[in-house]
Amino acid sequence: MLTLYDFWRGLGKDERIRFCEVTRISYGYMESHLIHGRKKPSMDTIQKMVDASNKKLTHEGLFNFFLGKTSDQQVAV
């Protein structure tokens, strides 16, 4: 599953700027806080990230990224 960090690092500078414009997240905030998981975005922001990534990022992947869970830590329900 693609993480936000990997997705972000795979974008070119122009693509990163466009992603930030679409999601309404400042470039600095994304670079400093979100791609490293230091801050947790709102549900609305997570939805914007999924939409702006053309579904390359998923809700589940972002939840796991920000909650620090890996597939080994997940419990089947």
N, C-alpha and C positions, 0 to 999 in steps of 0.2 A: 504494500500500500504506500502510495506517495505521501511523504510528509510535507508540511508547509516549508520547512527548511530546504528540502531537495527541490521542490517546485520553484521556490524563489531563486535559488542558485542556478537553476536551469534557464531562467529568463535573462534576456539581454537587458541592458540599461533602459532602453526605450519601452520594452515590454513591462518592466518593473514600474516605471513611471505611470504607464497606462493602467496597470493593475491597481495602483494606489488611487488614481483618479476615479476609477470605476467603483472601488470599494469605499472611497472617501476616508482613507487612512493615510496619514502623512507618511512620506517616504522614510523620514527619520524614525518615526514610531515603529514602523514595520521593521526596519533594520536593527533598531536597538532593543525592542521588546518582544514583538510577536514572533519573528522567525526563530528566536532562541527560547520561546516559551516562558519568558519572564513575566509576562502579563497574560491574562485570559480575556479574550474578546467576548462581547455580548453575543447572544444568539442571532441578533440581526446582522452583526458583522460577520459571523460565521457563514450565514446564508449568502451574504454579498461575496465572500471569498469563494464559496462553491460556485456561484453563478459566474463570477469574473474569470474563473479558471476554466470555463467551458466544461465543467464537471470532471476535470482532472483531479481536483481535490474533492473528497467526499466528507459528508457530515461525520461519519464514523471515524475516518482518518484524522480529521481535525480534533474531534473530541479526544481521541486517544493521544494525539500529539500534545494537547494542552493539559490533559490529565496525567500525562506521563505513563500511560499504559502501553504495553506491548502485547502482541498476540499471545505470548506465554502467560501473561498475567490475567487475561480475560477469562471469565468463567462462563461456560455455556449455560443458558437458561432454558 
